[in-house]
Amino acid sequence: MAENYITRVEEGGSINISDDVIATMVKTAVKEVESVSGLTSTAGPAVAELLSKKSTAKGIKIQFDEDAIIIDTAILVKYGSNVVNVAKAVQENVTNAVQSMTGLEQVTVNVHVSGVAFEK
């Protein structure tokens, strides 16, 4: 799927970062949040459309807008967790990871909590 790239023009040339690379960063950052059960593409109709075939990975959609990245994630939260706190932790973790690994300051992270995961 590595069709989309964000390009940074530097003094010595340009740097192109694939959306697949960004998706890997996002996936790892989301999994680091303790109360996240996982990423999911199973969501309501609006989120399902948002996370359609253009998604680079299950539950992740990445859009490039000049020097900005807009990331949408759909997650499952573990039962008993504070949903708002988990979503904020995901936003913070993903933002920090992408900013530190790409050098881009304009990173927007939208978290869609599409379900609750119960222990078996």
VEXDREN-2710 file (C-alpha; in Angstrom, 1 decimal):
% VEXDREN-2710
k/r/px/py/pz
1/MET/0.0/0.0/0.0
2/ALA/2.9/2.3/0.3
3/GLU/1.4/4.7/-2.3
4/ASN/1.2/7.8/-0.1
5/TYR/4.2/9.6/1.2
6/ILE/4.8/12.7/3.2
7/THR/7.8/14.6/1.8
8/ARG/10.1/16.9/3.7
9/VAL/12.4/19.0/1.5
10/GLU/15.7/19.5/3.3
11/GLU/18.9/21.3/2.3
12/GLY/20.6/18.2/1.0
13/GLY/17.5/16.8/-0.8
14/SER/14.1/15.4/0.1
15/ILE/12.9/12.8/2.6
16/ASN/9.9/10.7/1.8
17/ILE/8.1/8.8/4.5
18/SER/5.6/6.1/3.5
19/ASP/2.2/5.9/5.1
20/ASP/3.0/2.2/5.9
21/VAL/5.9/3.5/8.1
22/ILE/3.6/5.9/9.9
23/ALA/1.1/3.1/10.4
24/THR/3.7/0.9/12.0
25/MET/4.6/3.8/14.4
26/VAL/1.0/4.3/15.2
27/LYS/0.3/0.6/15.8
28/THR/3.2/0.3/18.1
29/ALA/2.3/3.4/20.1
30/VAL/-1.3/2.3/20.5
31/LYS/-0.3/-1.1/21.7
32/GLU/1.9/0.5/24.4
33/VAL/-1.2/1.9/26.1
34/GLU/-2.1/-0.6/28.8
35/SER/-5.9/-0.4/28.7
36/VAL/-6.1/-0.8/24.9
37/SER/-7.2/-4.3/23.9
38/GLY/-6.4/-3.7/20.2
39/LEU/-7.1/-1.9/17.0
40/THR/-10.3/-2.7/15.2
41/SER/-11.9/-1.9/11.9
42/THR/-15.2/-3.0/13.2
43/ALA/-17.0/0.2/14.0
44/GLY/-20.2/2.2/13.3
45/PRO/-21.0/3.1/9.7
46/ALA/-19.4/6.5/9.9
47/VAL/-16.1/5.2/11.3
48/ALA/-16.2/2.1/9.0
49/GLU/-16.4/4.5/6.0
50/LEU/-13.6/6.6/7.5
51/LEU/-11.4/3.6/8.0
52/SER/-12.3/2.0/4.6
53/LYS/-10.0/0.6/1.9
54/LYS/-7.7/3.6/2.1
55/SER/-6.5/2.5/5.5
56/THR/-2.9/1.4/5.7
57/ALA/-3.5/-1.0/8.5
58/LYS/-6.4/-2.4/10.4
59/GLY/-8.0/0.4/12.5
60/ILE/-5.6/3.1/11.2
61/LYS/-6.1/5.8/8.6
62/ILE/-3.5/8.3/7.7
63/GLN/-3.9/11.5/5.7
64/PHE/-1.1/13.9/4.7
65/ASP/-1.9/17.6/4.4
66/GLU/1.3/19.5/3.3
67/ASP/3.5/19.3/6.4
68/ALA/0.8/17.8/8.7
69/ILE/-0.3/14.3/9.4
70/ILE/-3.9/13.5/10.4
71/ILE/-4.2/10.0/12.0
72/ASP/-7.5/8.2/12.8
73/THR/-7.4/5.1/15.0
74/ALA/-10.2/2.8/16.0
75/ILE/-9.6/0.9/19.2
76/LEU/-11.1/-1.5/21.6
77/VAL/-10.8/-0.6/25.3
78/LYS/-10.5/-3.2/28.1
79/TYR/-13.6/-3.5/30.2
80/GLY/-13.4/-1.5/33.4
81/SER/-11.1/1.1/32.0
82/ASN/-11.9/4.8/31.9
83/VAL/-12.6/5.3/28.2
84/VAL/-11.7/9.0/28.1
85/ASN/-8.4/8.5/29.9
86/VAL/-7.5/5.6/27.6
87/ALA/-8.3/7.7/24.5
88/LYS/-6.3/10.6/25.8
89/ALA/-3.4/8.3/26.5
90/VAL/-3.5/6.9/23.0
91/GLN/-3.6/10.4/21.5
92/GLU/-0.6/11.5/23.5
93/ASN/1.4/8.3/22.9
94/VAL/0.8/8.4/19.1
95/THR/1.4/12.1/18.8
96/ASN/4.7/11.8/20.7
97/ALA/5.9/8.8/18.7
98/VAL/5.1/10.2/15.3
99/GLN/6.6/13.6/16.2
100/SER/9.8/12.2/17.6
101/MET/10.3/9.7/14.7
102/THR/9.4/12.0/11.8
103/GLY/10.3/15.5/13.1
104/LEU/6.9/16.8/12.1
105/GLU/5.2/19.0/14.7
106/GLN/1.7/19.1/13.2
107/VAL/0.3/15.7/14.1
108/THR/-3.5/15.4/14.8
109/VAL/-4.7/12.1/16.3
110/ASN/-8.4/11.2/16.3
111/VAL/-9.3/8.2/18.5
112/HIS/-12.5/6.3/17.8
113/VAL/-13.4/3.9/20.6
114/SER/-15.5/1.3/18.8
115/GLY/-16.0/-1.2/21.5
116/VAL/-15.2/-2.7/24.9
117/ALA/-13.3/-6.0/25.2
118/PHE/-14.2/-8.3/28.0
119/GLU/-11.9/-10.9/29.5
120/LYS/-12.6/-14.5/28.6
END
